[in-house]
């Protein structure tokens, strides 16, 4: 085993995960995967996605709480109030809000 030093500029942030010894499960988790982009029309949402969501026994009240500013209002990064295409952007709890 050898040692290696790496020098980075002060303002550079790197996040890394080291897994040793790595099992096959670990390798599969971090290997590159195909990426899929699915475009959903309003009709698709109404006829496929929404019925599926409604059939699940999960609560999405937390989403409505954010949209109605009953929760997480202080964490809103950006909000587009457009009634058709609007959205709210809130950082993930795992994000340190420094790395982009």
Backbone torsions as a table, in degrees:
resi	resn	phi	psi	omega
1	UNK	NA	140.9	179.4
2	UNK	-122.1	159.6	178.0
3	UNK	-101.3	148.5	178.7
4	UNK	-139.4	136.0	177.5
5	UNK	-106.5	138.8	177.0
6	UNK	-125.9	129.6	179.2
7	UNK	-109.9	126.8	-179.7
8	UNK	-121.4	155.2	174.1
9	UNK	-60.5	151.9	-176.2
10	UNK	-57.0	-40.4	-174.1
11	UNK	-84.3	5.0	178.9
12	UNK	-85.7	130.6	176.4
13	UNK	-117.9	128.7	177.6
14	UNK	-125.8	131.8	176.4
15	UNK	-110.9	130.0	-178.4
16	UNK	-137.9	156.1	176.0
17	UNK	-124.9	125.4	177.7
18	UNK	-112.2	124.8	179.0
19	UNK	-121.0	116.6	179.4
20	UNK	-143.5	128.4	-6.5
21	UNK	-77.8	144.1	-178.2
22	UNK	-88.4	131.0	177.0
23	UNK	-90.7	172.5	176.7
24	UNK	-59.5	-36.2	178.5
25	UNK	-62.6	-42.1	177.2
26	UNK	-62.6	-45.4	-179.0
27	UNK	-59.5	-45.1	-179.5
28	UNK	-63.4	-34.2	-179.2
29	UNK	-64.6	-37.4	-172.9
30	UNK	-103.7	-2.0	177.2
31	UNK	-72.4	156.1	177.4
32	UNK	-62.8	145.6	178.8
33	UNK	-131.1	159.1	174.6
34	UNK	-67.2	144.9	179.0
35	UNK	-109.8	136.1	179.9
36	UNK	-119.7	137.0	175.2
37	UNK	-115.5	120.5	-179.2
38	UNK	-111.7	122.1	176.8
39	UNK	-98.3	128.7	-175.2
40	UNK	-116.6	126.7	176.5
41	UNK	-81.1	166.4	175.9
42	UNK	-60.1	-37.7	178.5
43	UNK	-65.1	-42.5	177.0
44	UNK	-60.6	-44.1	-179.9
45	UNK	-60.3	-48.0	-177.2
46	UNK	-63.8	-39.9	-173.6
47	UNK	-92.6	-22.3	-175.5
48	UNK	-118.0	-60.1	-172.4
49	UNK	-68.3	-50.8	-177.5
50	UNK	-59.9	-46.5	176.7
51	UNK	-59.8	-36.2	178.0
52	UNK	-64.6	-47.6	179.9
53	UNK	-59.5	-45.1	-178.2
54	UNK	-67.4	-24.6	-179.9
55	UNK	-80.7	-15.0	-179.0
56	UNK	-84.4	149.4	179.4
57	UNK	-93.9	52.9	177.8
58	UNK	-116.7	152.0	179.1
59	UNK	-100.1	128.4	174.5
60	UNK	-111.0	21.5	179.5
61	UNK	-58.1	-32.5	179.8
62	UNK	-59.4	-33.0	178.5
63	UNK	-66.9	-47.3	178.7
64	UNK	-63.5	-36.0	177.3
65	UNK	-61.3	-38.8	177.7
66	UNK	-68.9	-48.1	-178.0
67	UNK	-62.0	-33.9	179.8
68	UNK	-91.0	5.1	178.4
69	UNK	59.8	31.6	173.2
70	UNK	-86.0	-15.2	178.8
71	UNK	-148.7	150.4	174.1
72	UNK	64.0	12.8	-177.2
73	UNK	-59.2	-33.8	-179.4
74	UNK	-74.3	-11.9	-178.0
75	UNK	-100.1	-1.2	-177.6
76	UNK	-65.1	123.3	178.5
77	UNK	-87.9	-41.5	-178.9
78	UNK	-152.2	145.7	176.6
79	UNK	-139.0	130.3	173.5
80	UNK	-110.0	109.0	-173.7
81	UNK	-80.7	5.4	-179.8
82	UNK	-51.0	127.9	-175.7
83	UNK	-66.3	-18.6	-179.5
84	UNK	-102.8	-49.7	-174.8
85	UNK	-109.6	10.0	-176.4
86	UNK	-66.5	161.1	178.7
87	UNK	-159.4	166.7	176.6
88	UNK	-123.6	133.2	178.9
89	UNK	-109.2	119.5	179.0
90	UNK	-128.2	135.1	-179.3
91	UNK	-67.8	146.8	174.6
92	UNK	-66.2	146.1	179.6
93	UNK	-62.9	-24.0	-179.3
94	UNK	-82.0	-14.2	-176.6
95	UNK	-83.4	133.2	179.8
96	UNK	-83.7	2.0	179.3
97	UNK	62.6	19.4	176.0
98	UNK	-116.4	-44.5	179.9
99	UNK	-77.4	140.7	178.5
100	UNK	-115.6	NA	NA
